Amino acid sequence: MAKIPHRLYLTEDQMPRQWYNLRADMKEQPDPLIHPGTHEPLPVEALYPIFCEQLAQQELDTTTRYFDIPEPVLDMYKLYRPSPLCRAYNLEKALDTPAKIYYKFEGNNTSGSHKLNSAIAQAYYAKAQGLKGLTTETGAGQWGTALSEACAYFDLDLKVFMVKVSYEQKPYRKAVMQTFGANVTPSPSNTTETGRAILAADPTTGGSLGCAISEAVEVATTTEGYRYVLGSVLNQVLLHQSIIGLESKQAMEMLDEYPDIVIGCAGGGSNLGGLIAPFMQDKLTGKADPRIIAVEPASCPSFTRGKYAYDFCDTGHVTPLARMYTLGNGFMPAANHAGGLRYHGMSPILSKLYHDGYMEAVSAKQTDVFEAAVQFAKLETILPAPESSHAIRCAIDEALKCKQTGEAKTILFGLTGTGYFDMSAYEAFHSGTMTSHVPTDEELAVGFATLPQVD
């Protein structure tokens, strides 16, 4: 048999033309979004003041298995997709493992991440609805950059609220977003009622994704012709990101391969949900039984130490309630360098699957994650984002287990993007000044105390 290539690219003609809706095959559905006052399930019309109408419909759809990808979205996808499926031969050799390690690399675009897959879709639906612009939040900046690109392409205005600690750690992300025409504000800010209230309570706060979401939603719902869009967590986002997994599965089939283990980093769930979608479909329908592992920061352990409960998706309590694994909307994560993995909750879809035992979750300390990132960079010549490096850490650990047992398992992980805007983090790791904060039970209790009381 011929050696499997280091990188396999599908052709444009082979790229999927539909997104896959994982909920259509789930035996039990995630609990519905509910009104924070009445606790009644929200009808789709209640989401129209926040989201574009087509996106709101995708958000609540539990039966449509496949959605056609609109042609204008496909046209922009073709600028950077299909993305490569790569074989980590050098890493395998260095680990002396019988395991085969594959990764799906999503960093070949200006945003440097998978986030563009949903940004294009959401901007397209906003333009099709005749809107003037969008508001959003961003943590590490990949989502803000991706949406800036998409809004520039579809000629939409964009207002971005960037988590303050990331805004300060990664100033060049702001410059990239501005290049594409976005207005970028560090969050919490004095430009919104929510931001002013948060700053009044804690003037020194570094912010959180929950804070930034509150500000973005407030601006969207009070500005004519604007709607809010989110880069993770939501059902619609996992739908759009399914193209990652669909391409991965198709490429592996061409190689006559199938993963025993699928690994993704987990913050809100966008890349993880997208990567695992078709493999989870096989698991749900009994066609195969891969292990699926979510990897999160030990500093923000929604899955591994959170509670499965209804919670606000934001800190300012302006969003509906979603049942998910959460640390509480008031949880303020440590200023770790994986800015995209600082959200207090987790996708309702992934939360339900985890709760029902279809997937596993582990947490990783920041210094251990960067140790894996450096090893991977030296061997595979890609500088990984801190978020992606959580998946790398787990993939290495699983490959070393194979070395001990002699099992030649096939491992697939998601390399969500590049780390070229994260050099202060790499510098901190190399200088020995990087720390690995793990919240105490007492610290987590502060966040849990903010959970709403839902019968």
C-alpha positions, 0 to 999 in steps of 0.5 A: 500500500502506498504511503499516506501523504502528509497532507490531503486536500479535497478538490473544490468539487469534492467540498460538501454542499450541505451542513449537517444538523447533529440534533436530527439524529440525537435520541434525546434533544437538548432542553429548549431555550427559555424566557428568563422571566416566565421560564417558558420555551421561546418561540422562534419569533422571540429570537428575531430581535436578536438574531437574523431570522434564518439563523434563528430558525436554524437555532431551533431546528431539531429535525432538518438533517441537512441544510444546503449551503447558499451559493454565495457562502460556497463562493467565499468558502472556496477562497480557503476551503477545503482545508487539509487533513494532515498526518503527523508523521514526525510527531508519531516518530518522536513519540515512538508510538504505534498510533496514527495521528491525523489533524484537520488544519483550519488555519489557512485563512487570515483569521487564522482559525476555523471561525470563518466557516460560521462568520461567512454564513452569519454575515450572508444571512444578515445581508440577505435580510437587508441589515446594516450591520452586526455586533459581536464579542470576541475572546482571543480575537479569531472570531472577531477577525473572521467576522470582520473579513466576512462583513467586509466581503458582504459590505456590512458594518461591524461592532466588536466587543473584545474581552479586555484582557485579550485586547491588552494581550493581543493588540495586533488583533485589533489592527487586523479587525480594523483593516477589515473595517470593524470597530473594536471596543475593549469589554467591559466598556463605558459605552453600554449600560451593561458595561458601566454596571460591570465596571462599577462593581469591579473597575479592575476586571479583565472582562469575560466573554459573558461580559462582552456578549452582554454589551454586544446584545445590548447594542444590537437590540437598541440599534436599528438595522443591527443584529447580534451574532455569536462565534460559538456555543449556539446550535446554528454555529455548530451547524455551520462548523460541521463542514470541518467534520464532513471534510475530515470524514470524507478525506479519511474515507479516501485514505481507507481510515476511520478514527478510533479517537476524535479530540477537540479543544472545548471553550464554547464548542464550535470547533469541537462540535463541527469536527465530531459531527459526522463521527457522532452521527455514526455513534448515535446511529450505531454505525461506529463507536469512536471515543470522542474527547473534549479538552478544556483549560483547567482554569475554565473547566465547564465540563469537568467541574461545571454544573448541568443547569439552566444559565444565562449565556451572558453576564449582564442577564440580557440573553435567554436561558440555556441548559448547559454545563456551566460555571455560572454566568458570574464566573470570571476566569483567570487571564489564561492565554487561551482566550477563546476557551474562557467562556463560562458555559458550553454548547447545549448540544455538546452538554447534552451529549456529554451528560448522556455519556456519548463523549468524554472530557478532560482538562489541561493545565496551561503550562502542560498545553504549551509544552505540547504546543512547542513540541508540535511546532518543532516537529510539524512546523506549524505554530499552533494557537493556544486553544488548539494546543489543548487538543494537541496535549490530549492527542500526545497523551493518547498516543503515549498510552498506545505506546504503553499498550502496543495498540495502533489506534487512529487519532484525529484532532482539530488544529483550529488555528495558528498562534502568530498573535500569541507570541507573548504567551509563547514568550511567557512559557519560554521565560518560565513566567507562565502560571497554571491557575486552577480555581479552587472549589471556593472560587467556583462557588462564586460563579455557581451562586449566580445561577438562576433558580429554575424549577 
